[in-house]
Amino acid sequence: MLSARNNLQLANATLTRLVASPTPVTATASDTVDQRVVIPTIDELVPLVDGAPAIRQADAELASAKASVRSAKTSFLPTVNMNFNRGGSGLDPAFGIGDKRYAYNQNLSFSLNFPLFNNLTREVNVARAIVAEDVAEASLRDARYLARQTLVQSLGQMRIAREQVDIQTQSVAAATEDVRVQQRRYELGATTLLDLLTSQAQLDTARNSLIRARYDYRVAKAQLEALIGRDL
């Protein structure tokens, strides 16, 4: 009992830190009941998986890598500069605003710059950008395959956990009935206290297994929701 209470306090403190609450919080009673959703099929989830957050991130990284390749290739293009200057000089208290206007001159110039050789720096930058693009493309392809694999795995775990919940629910019902029978027999003197305590221990074990099955079901559901990026 002391260990169980300590574990409960630690779990409450962990939950309080997770939600950043200034006051201690704990799980609500309604969150311990069986909560189920209709498990979609793979065909229904494949379109959602194709737009999963991980795939969108990998797709964005590929687009960025392609842009980096185009940017690196711009170093092979010449640079054109244009300069325009206009100035005036003279002696006038009104600074050229009155009748004595300044003598102005204008100058327009163009320059073209094209480095013929820069120690192969441009070629190296382009090669690195192309390699980064290939890596991003491979990462996107792997992310898609990984998403499909995770989809099959999460769906399987969710179905197994749901069946385990059903099995453990029946086990708890059977253990509860056994405790009732043993209690009645003990009151009539037809059984021993050891048999009654054994039945109660089996009921506690069944309840613990049911809690674990419900926990596994929720974890599998959360993993599937994290994969598709939305609630089921």
Buried (B, 14 or more C-beta within 10 A) or exposed (E): EEEEEEEEEEEBEEBBEEEEEEEEBEEEEEEEEEEEEEBBEEEEBBEBBEEBEBBBEBBEBBEEBBEBBEEBBEBEEEEEEEEEEEEEEEEEEEEBEEEEEBEEEEEEEEEEEEEEEEEEEBEEBBEEBBEBBEEBBEBBEEBBEBBBEBBEBBBEBBEBBBEBBEEBBEBBEEBBEBBEEBBEBBEEEEBEEEBBEBBBEBBEEBBEBBBBBBEBBBBBBBBBBBBBBEEB
